[in-house]
């Protein structure tokens, strides 16, 4: 598997822009915009800008690398505007893929949605709340089941 990139996209309201995945017969879950790095991408950041444009229809200002988890590079980024109409890609053309809904989520609510991968949730919450990782408030953490 090649490198992958994901954006922790912070909106002007200080919320996280996510993609809510809704498929028939499955519980909804949320993901961060991103995807695979292609040979034509000049850098990880270029790949992430391309992926954000394709998946949310907006231009991200890429900040710093937050963490690498199993080959996925998570970058902190800012996005000021986005437009679902401007999204592109085969996943949006096939209704069998289900829905890809853009949702802004406040940091305090991240522990209450099924954000995938779970391994990044606490880091994202801490980053958005301006806390040290591992110090996210208990109310924002997912209960362990």
SESE-787245 format. One record per atom (N, C-alpha, C): residue number from 0; residue in one letter; atom name; x, y, z. Coordinates in steps of 0.001 Angstrom, whole numbers, plus 500000, padded with zeros to 6 digits. Example, Ala and Ser with C-alpha at 12.3 -4.5 7.8 and 13.67 -1.06 7.14 Angstrom:
2
[pt 0 A N [513190 494310 507800]]
[pt 0 A CA [512300 495500 507800]]
[pt 0 A C [513200 496700 507800]]
[pt 1 S N [512850 497750 507080]]
[pt 1 S CA [513670 498940 507140]]
[pt 1 S C [512900 500030 507870]]
//
This chain:
145
[pt 0 X N [500848 498818 500000]]
[pt 0 X CA [500000 500000 500000]]
[pt 0 X C [500887 501235 500000]]
[pt 1 X N [500588 502211 499140]]
[pt 1 X CA [501356 503449 499068]]
[pt 1 X C [500954 504412 500172]]
[pt 2 X N [501580 505565 500159]]
[pt 2 X CA [501268 506589 501155]]
[pt 2 X C [499859 507121 500958]]
[pt 3 X N [499266 507509 502055]]
[pt 3 X CA [497948 508130 502049]]
[pt 3 X C [498026 509410 502860]]
[pt 4 X N [497129 510351 502558]]
[pt 4 X CA [497094 511625 503258]]
[pt 4 X C [495675 511910 503727]]
[pt 5 X N [495564 512599 504853]]
[pt 5 X CA [494269 513008 505388]]
[pt 5 X C [494401 514415 505938]]
[pt 6 X N [493317 515186 505839]]
[pt 6 X CA [493314 516565 506322]]
[pt 6 X C [492438 516708 507555]]
[pt 7 X N [493003 517270 508600]]
[pt 7 X CA [492247 517720 509758]]
[pt 7 X C [491883 519157 509385]]
[pt 8 X N [490729 519305 508720]]
[pt 8 X CA [490327 520579 508123]]
[pt 8 X C [489550 521436 509115]]
[pt 9 X N [490135 522545 509502]]
[pt 9 X CA [489497 523459 510441]]
[pt 9 X C [488814 524568 509644]]
[pt 10 X N [487535 524785 509952]]
[pt 10 X CA [486731 525792 509254]]
[pt 10 X C [486849 527148 509960]]
[pt 11 X N [486348 528206 509341]]
[pt 11 X CA [486399 529523 509989]]
[pt 11 X C [485690 529559 511347]]
[pt 12 X N [484736 528658 511568]]
[pt 12 X CA [484029 528600 512857]]
[pt 12 X C [484780 527749 513888]]
[pt 13 X N [485988 527281 513524]]
[pt 13 X CA [486775 526470 514445]]
[pt 13 X C [486289 525044 514578]]
[pt 14 X N [485537 524606 513610]]
[pt 14 X CA [485011 523238 513612]]
[pt 14 X C [485807 522378 512643]]
[pt 15 X N [485572 521078 512721]]
[pt 15 X CA [486238 520126 511849]]
[pt 15 X C [485315 519794 510688]]
[pt 16 X N [485798 519963 509456]]
[pt 16 X CA [485015 519588 508286]]
[pt 16 X C [485266 518114 508006]]
[pt 17 X N [484203 517332 508051]]
[pt 17 X CA [484293 515886 507876]]
[pt 17 X C [483384 515432 506747]]
[pt 18 X N [483553 514173 506390]]
[pt 18 X CA [482667 513537 505418]]
[pt 18 X C [481923 512433 506159]]
[pt 19 X N [480612 512570 506216]]
[pt 19 X CA [479773 511540 506839]]
[pt 19 X C [479411 510523 505762]]
[pt 20 X N [479789 509272 506013]]
[pt 20 X CA [479518 508185 505071]]
[pt 20 X C [478251 507460 505499]]
[pt 21 X N [477296 507414 504594]]
[pt 21 X CA [476027 506750 504867]]
[pt 21 X C [475823 505696 503795]]
[pt 22 X N [475731 504459 504234]]
[pt 22 X CA [475515 503333 503312]]
[pt 22 X C [474334 502514 503807]]
[pt 23 X N [473586 501961 502876]]
[pt 23 X CA [472444 501122 503233]]
[pt 23 X C [472901 499940 504085]]
[pt 24 X N [472201 499690 505160]]
[pt 24 X CA [472485 498538 506003]]
[pt 24 X C [473666 498689 506939]]
[pt 25 X N [474245 499888 507038]]
[pt 25 X CA [475398 500098 507915]]
[pt 25 X C [475202 501376 508722]]
[pt 26 X N [475802 501405 509898]]
[pt 26 X CA [475766 502615 510715]]
[pt 26 X C [476608 503699 510044]]
[pt 27 X N [476149 504948 510100]]
[pt 27 X CA [476963 506028 509534]]
[pt 27 X C [478290 506168 510271]]
[pt 28 X N [479291 506633 509553]]
[pt 28 X CA [480576 506939 510166]]
[pt 28 X C [481149 508155 509461]]
[pt 29 X N [482106 508817 510105]]
[pt 29 X CA [482697 510040 509591]]
[pt 29 X C [484171 509794 509293]]
[pt 30 X N [484666 510419 508237]]
[pt 30 X CA [486078 510324 507872]]
[pt 30 X C [486611 511720 507589]]
[pt 31 X N [487920 511819 507616]]
[pt 31 X CA [488586 513054 507244]]
[pt 31 X C [488881 513008 505753]]
[pt 32 X N [488766 514126 505044]]
[pt 32 X CA [489054 514129 503618]]
[pt 32 X C [490499 513705 503342]]
[pt 33 X N [490676 512975 502269]]
[pt 33 X CA [492010 512544 501884]]
[pt 33 X C [491957 511286 501046]]
[pt 34 X N [493126 510732 500791]]
[pt 34 X CA [493200 509520 499984]]
[pt 34 X C [494622 509197 499601]]
[pt 35 X N [494756 508456 498544]]
[pt 35 X CA [496065 507977 498116]]
[pt 35 X C [496904 509023 497404]]
[pt 36 X N [498207 508888 497571]]
[pt 36 X CA [499160 509744 496875]]
[pt 36 X C [499407 509118 495504]]
[pt 37 X N [499275 509937 494457]]
[pt 37 X CA [499472 509451 493094]]
[pt 37 X C [500864 509819 492596]]
[pt 38 X N [501335 509086 491609]]
[pt 38 X CA [502676 509326 491053]]
[pt 38 X C [502836 510752 490538]]
[pt 39 X N [501751 511362 490079]]
[pt 39 X CA [501820 512723 489543]]
[pt 39 X C [501841 513798 490638]]
[pt 40 X N [501611 513434 491886]]
[pt 40 X CA [501636 514401 492988]]
[pt 40 X C [503077 514769 493316]]
[pt 41 X N [503370 516061 493365]]
[pt 41 X CA [504731 516541 493626]]
[pt 41 X C [505161 516330 495074]]
[pt 42 X N [504196 516216 495987]]
[pt 42 X CA [504512 516059 497410]]
[pt 42 X C [503278 515532 498135]]
[pt 43 X N [503448 515197 499394]]
[pt 43 X CA [502300 514788 500205]]
[pt 43 X C [501284 515930 500298]]
[pt 44 X N [501791 517150 500463]]
[pt 44 X CA [500911 518312 500571]]
[pt 44 X C [500137 518533 499270]]
[pt 45 X N [500793 518347 498128]]
[pt 45 X CA [500112 518491 496837]]
[pt 45 X C [499027 517434 496692]]
[pt 46 X N [499311 516229 497121]]
[pt 46 X CA [498310 515155 497081]]
[pt 46 X C [497117 515517 497951]]
[pt 47 X N [497389 516075 499108]]
[pt 47 X CA [496300 516430 500016]]
[pt 47 X C [495456 517569 499448]]
[pt 48 X N [496087 518572 498852]]
[pt 48 X CA [495316 519655 498231]]
[pt 48 X C [494409 519105 497122]]
[pt 49 X N [494941 518186 496317]]
[pt 49 X CA [494147 517564 495248]]
[pt 49 X C [492965 516796 495828]]
[pt 50 X N [493237 515998 496854]]
[pt 50 X CA [492178 515193 497468]]
[pt 50 X C [491090 516065 498099]]
[pt 51 X N [491492 517134 498771]]
[pt 51 X CA [490508 518030 499384]]
[pt 51 X C [489635 518672 498310]]
[pt 52 X N [490244 519118 497227]]
[pt 52 X CA [489464 519706 496131]]
[pt 52 X C [488470 518679 495579]]
[pt 53 X N [488928 517446 495363]]
[pt 53 X CA [488051 516402 494826]]
[pt 53 X C [486920 516059 495795]]
[pt 54 X N [487213 515977 497097]]
[pt 54 X CA [486245 515450 498051]]
[pt 54 X C [485347 516485 498719]]
[pt 55 X N [485793 517737 498812]]
[pt 55 X CA [484944 518752 499450]]
[pt 55 X C [484685 519960 498556]]
[pt 56 X N [485374 520040 497419]]
[pt 56 X CA [485166 521152 496511]]
[pt 56 X C [485702 522469 497036]]
[pt 57 X N [486822 522407 497744]]
[pt 57 X CA [487428 523621 498279]]
[pt 57 X C [488939 523513 498298]]
[pt 58 X N [489575 524640 498580]]
[pt 58 X CA [491030 524700 498611]]
[pt 58 X C [491523 524776 500053]]
[pt 59 X N [492365 523840 500427]]
[pt 59 X CA [492911 523790 501782]]
[pt 59 X C [494252 524507 501847]]
[pt 60 X N [494481 525163 502969]]
[pt 60 X CA [495794 525722 503281]]
[pt 60 X C [496428 524727 504248]]
[pt 61 X N [497439 524018 503776]]
[pt 61 X CA [498041 522945 504548]]
[pt 61 X C [499002 523522 505586]]
[pt 62 X N [498831 523071 506812]]
[pt 62 X CA [499707 523487 507899]]
[pt 62 X C [500780 522444 508150]]
[pt 63 X N [500782 521907 509333]]
[pt 63 X CA [501839 520973 509711]]
[pt 63 X C [501342 519533 509779]]
[pt 64 X N [502291 518631 509684]]
[pt 64 X CA [502014 517209 509848]]
[pt 64 X C [501755 516952 511323]]
[pt 65 X N [500624 516308 511630]]
[pt 65 X CA [500279 515993 513015]]
[pt 65 X C [500793 514625 513430]]
[pt 66 X N [500586 513641 512571]]
[pt 66 X CA [500947 512274 512927]]
[pt 66 X C [500875 511383 511704]]
[pt 67 X N [501640 510308 511736]]
[pt 67 X CA [501555 509268 510716]]
[pt 67 X C [501053 508015 511419]]
[pt 68 X N [499940 507484 510922]]
[pt 68 X CA [499328 506291 511502]]
[pt 68 X C [499165 505265 510397]]
[pt 69 X N [499889 504174 510489]]
[pt 69 X CA [499817 503085 509505]]
[pt 69 X C [499854 503582 508064]]
[pt 70 X N [500846 504409 507761]]
[pt 70 X CA [501034 504887 506394]]
[pt 70 X C [500166 506065 505998]]
[pt 71 X N [499283 506520 506889]]
[pt 71 X CA [498457 507694 506593]]
[pt 71 X C [499052 508905 507285]]
[pt 72 X N [499271 509958 506511]]
[pt 72 X CA [499842 511204 507020]]
[pt 72 X C [498693 512172 507306]]
[pt 73 X N [498527 512550 508569]]
[pt 73 X CA [497464 513455 508982]]
[pt 73 X C [498042 514858 509126]]
[pt 74 X N [497526 515788 508318]]
[pt 74 X CA [497987 517174 508324]]
[pt 74 X C [496910 518085 508897]]
[pt 75 X N [497330 519041 509690]]
[pt 75 X CA [496446 520102 510118]]
[pt 75 X C [496317 521070 508952]]
[pt 76 X N [495092 521474 508630]]
[pt 76 X CA [494861 522363 507492]]
[pt 76 X C [493670 523268 507783]]
[pt 77 X N [493592 524340 507039]]
[pt 77 X CA [492486 525282 507159]]
[pt 77 X C [491735 525309 505833]]
[pt 78 X N [490424 525466 505929]]
[pt 78 X CA [489613 525632 504724]]
[pt 78 X C [488593 526722 505020]]
[pt 79 X N [488487 527678 504104]]
[pt 79 X CA [487576 528799 504323]]
[pt 79 X C [486226 528592 503647]]
[pt 80 X N [486232 528008 502459]]
[pt 80 X CA [484983 527752 501739]]
[pt 80 X C [485067 526396 501048]]
[pt 81 X N [483928 525813 500829]]
[pt 81 X CA [483832 524534 500125]]
[pt 81 X C [482468 524471 499462]]
[pt 82 X N [482346 523609 498467]]
[pt 82 X CA [481107 523519 497697]]
[pt 82 X C [480918 522075 497228]]
[pt 83 X N [479939 521372 497788]]
[pt 83 X CA [479708 519974 497387]]
[pt 83 X C [479458 519806 495889]]
[pt 84 X N [478966 520838 495236]]
[pt 84 X CA [478703 520761 493792]]
[pt 84 X C [480002 520640 493005]]
[pt 85 X N [481095 521173 493550]]
[pt 85 X CA [482396 521154 492860]]
[pt 85 X C [483177 519861 493103]]
[pt 86 X N [482639 518946 493881]]
[pt 86 X CA [483361 517688 494127]]
[pt 86 X C [483429 516866 492850]]
[pt 87 X N [484469 516024 492772]]
[pt 87 X CA [484619 515161 491602]]
[pt 87 X C [485136 513806 492053]]
[pt 88 X N [484969 512832 491206]]
[pt 88 X CA [485461 511497 491516]]
[pt 88 X C [484390 510457 491296]]
[pt 89 X N [484808 509250 491005]]
[pt 89 X CA [483848 508190 490685]]
[pt 89 X C [482937 507822 491860]]
[pt 90 X N [483413 508010 493094]]
[pt 90 X CA [482587 507637 494243]]
[pt 90 X C [481296 508447 494324]]
[pt 91 X N [481308 509680 493797]]
[pt 91 X CA [480128 510535 493863]]
[pt 91 X C [479133 510228 492748]]
[pt 92 X N [479591 509577 491695]]
[pt 92 X CA [478745 509304 490527]]
[pt 92 X C [477885 508056 490693]]
[pt 93 X N [478282 507129 491546]]
[pt 93 X CA [477575 505859 491678]]
[pt 93 X C [476726 505856 492941]]
[pt 94 X N [475379 505885 492800]]
[pt 94 X CA [474494 505897 493977]]
[pt 94 X C [474677 504671 494875]]
[pt 95 X N [475209 503587 494324]]
[pt 95 X CA [475429 502381 495128]]
[pt 95 X C [476476 502606 496217]]
[pt 96 X N [477295 503650 496056]]
[pt 96 X CA [478317 503960 497063]]
[pt 96 X C [477740 504626 498300]]
[pt 97 X N [476464 504999 498254]]
[pt 97 X CA [475854 505685 499378]]
[pt 97 X C [476124 507181 499325]]
[pt 98 X N [475908 507838 500464]]
[pt 98 X CA [476044 509294 500523]]
[pt 98 X C [477363 509711 501147]]
[pt 99 X N [477876 510826 500679]]
[pt 99 X CA [479088 511459 501197]]
[pt 99 X C [478675 512875 501609]]
[pt 100 X N [478266 513047 502857]]
[pt 100 X CA [477734 514315 503330]]
[pt 100 X C [478820 515115 504040]]
[pt 101 X N [478945 516380 503689]]
[pt 101 X CA [479921 517236 504367]]
[pt 101 X C [479293 517761 505643]]
[pt 102 X N [480001 517599 506768]]
[pt 102 X CA [479505 518069 508054]]
[pt 102 X C [480607 518751 508836]]
[pt 103 X N [480256 519892 509403]]
[pt 103 X CA [481148 520596 510332]]
[pt 103 X C [480817 520095 511728]]
[pt 104 X N [481829 519658 512443]]
[pt 104 X CA [481607 519117 513786]]
[pt 104 X C [482453 519896 514780]]
[pt 105 X N [481822 520404 515866]]
[pt 105 X CA [482601 521071 516912]]
[pt 105 X C [483491 520053 517627]]
[pt 106 X N [484642 520478 518084]]
[pt 106 X CA [485592 519582 518749]]
[pt 106 X C [484952 518822 519903]]
[pt 107 X N [484086 519508 520651]]
[pt 107 X CA [483488 518840 521808]]
[pt 107 X C [482581 517684 521426]]
[pt 108 X N [482138 517630 520172]]
[pt 108 X CA [481228 516567 519728]]
[pt 108 X C [481953 515406 519048]]
[pt 109 X N [483237 515541 518805]]
[pt 109 X CA [483948 514501 518042]]
[pt 109 X C [483924 513146 518721]]
[pt 110 X N [483947 513116 520028]]
[pt 110 X CA [483903 511841 520732]]
[pt 110 X C [482554 511170 520686]]
[pt 111 X N [481554 511870 520177]]
[pt 111 X CA [480195 511325 520133]]
[pt 111 X C [479793 510833 518748]]
[pt 112 X N [480675 511014 517771]]
[pt 112 X CA [480411 510490 516432]]
[pt 112 X C [481441 509412 516138]]
[pt 113 X N [481130 508570 515201]]
[pt 113 X CA [482021 507464 514849]]
[pt 113 X C [483053 507938 513821]]
[pt 114 X N [484022 508758 514285]]
[pt 114 X CA [485083 509263 513407]]
[pt 114 X C [486134 508184 513235]]
[pt 115 X N [486456 507890 511992]]
[pt 115 X CA [487431 506848 511672]]
[pt 115 X C [488679 507458 511041]]
[pt 116 X N [489858 506959 511285]]
[pt 116 X CA [490142 505886 512243]]
[pt 116 X C [490106 506415 513677]]
[pt 117 X N [489639 505581 514583]]
[pt 117 X CA [489517 505975 515986]]
[pt 117 X C [490851 506392 516587]]
[pt 118 X N [491945 505868 516059]]
[pt 118 X CA [493267 506163 516613]]
[pt 118 X C [493648 507631 516517]]
[pt 119 X N [492939 508407 515711]]
[pt 119 X CA [493297 509811 515529]]
[pt 119 X C [492363 510758 516282]]
[pt 120 X N [491251 510245 516823]]
[pt 120 X CA [490218 511090 517421]]
[pt 120 X C [490762 511967 518540]]
[pt 121 X N [491448 511391 519501]]
[pt 121 X CA [491919 512185 520641]]
[pt 121 X C [492913 513260 520204]]
[pt 122 X N [493787 512936 519267]]
[pt 122 X CA [494729 513926 518765]]
[pt 122 X C [493992 515089 518101]]
[pt 123 X N [492977 514790 517305]]
[pt 123 X CA [492210 515828 516617]]
[pt 123 X C [491481 516708 517633]]
[pt 124 X N [490843 516087 518614]]
[pt 124 X CA [490130 516845 519637]]
[pt 124 X C [491099 517753 520375]]
[pt 125 X N [492240 517225 520789]]
[pt 125 X CA [493229 518018 521517]]
[pt 125 X C [493727 519184 520669]]
[pt 126 X N [493963 518926 519400]]
[pt 126 X CA [494458 519978 518498]]
[pt 126 X C [493429 521096 518344]]
[pt 127 X N [492164 520727 518152]]
[pt 127 X CA [491126 521733 517952]]
[pt 127 X C [490822 522519 519218]]
[pt 128 X N [490996 521889 520376]]
[pt 128 X CA [490743 522577 521642]]
[pt 128 X C [491989 523255 522185]]
[pt 129 X N [493120 523102 521480]]
[pt 129 X CA [494356 523733 521916]]
[pt 129 X C [494969 523071 523134]]
[pt 130 X N [494765 521774 523286]]
[pt 130 X CA [495298 521030 524424]]
[pt 130 X C [496464 520158 523984]]
[pt 131 X N [497214 519672 524941]]
[pt 131 X CA [498249 518693 524649]]
[pt 131 X C [497571 517363 524342]]
[pt 132 X N [498050 516600 523343]]
[pt 132 X CA [497486 515275 523097]]
[pt 132 X C [497535 514445 524372]]
[pt 133 X N [496461 513702 524612]]
[pt 133 X CA [496362 512899 525828]]
[pt 133 X C [495675 513653 526949]]
[pt 134 X N [495381 514955 526714]]
[pt 134 X CA [494743 515766 527744]]
[pt 134 X C [493362 516249 527295]]
[pt 135 X N [492800 515617 526265]]
[pt 135 X CA [491464 515998 525811]]
[pt 135 X C [490472 515746 526938]]
[pt 136 X N [489470 516611 527082]]
[pt 136 X CA [488507 516425 528153]]
[pt 136 X C [487800 515086 528036]]
[pt 137 X N [487497 514484 529167]]
[pt 137 X CA [486869 513159 529192]]
[pt 137 X C [485570 513149 528398]]
[pt 138 X N [484801 514229 528422]]
[pt 138 X CA [483532 514279 527707]]
[pt 138 X C [483729 514149 526199]]
[pt 139 X N [484905 514461 525708]]
[pt 139 X CA [485155 514388 524261]]
[pt 139 X C [485738 513053 523843]]
[pt 140 X N [486047 512196 524790]]
[pt 140 X CA [486618 510890 524458]]
[pt 140 X C [485529 509866 524255]]
[pt 141 X N [485747 508955 523303]]
[pt 141 X CA [484816 507858 523077]]
[pt 141 X C [484930 506857 524213]]
[pt 142 X N [483788 506339 524688]]
[pt 142 X CA [483876 505278 525699]]
[pt 142 X C [484481 504023 525086]]
[pt 143 X N [485264 503305 525844]]
[pt 143 X CA [485842 502062 525364]]
[pt 143 X C [484820 500957 525540]]
[pt 144 X N [484579 500231 524453]]
[pt 144 X CA [483583 499151 524511]]
[pt 144 X C [484244 497816 524382]]
//
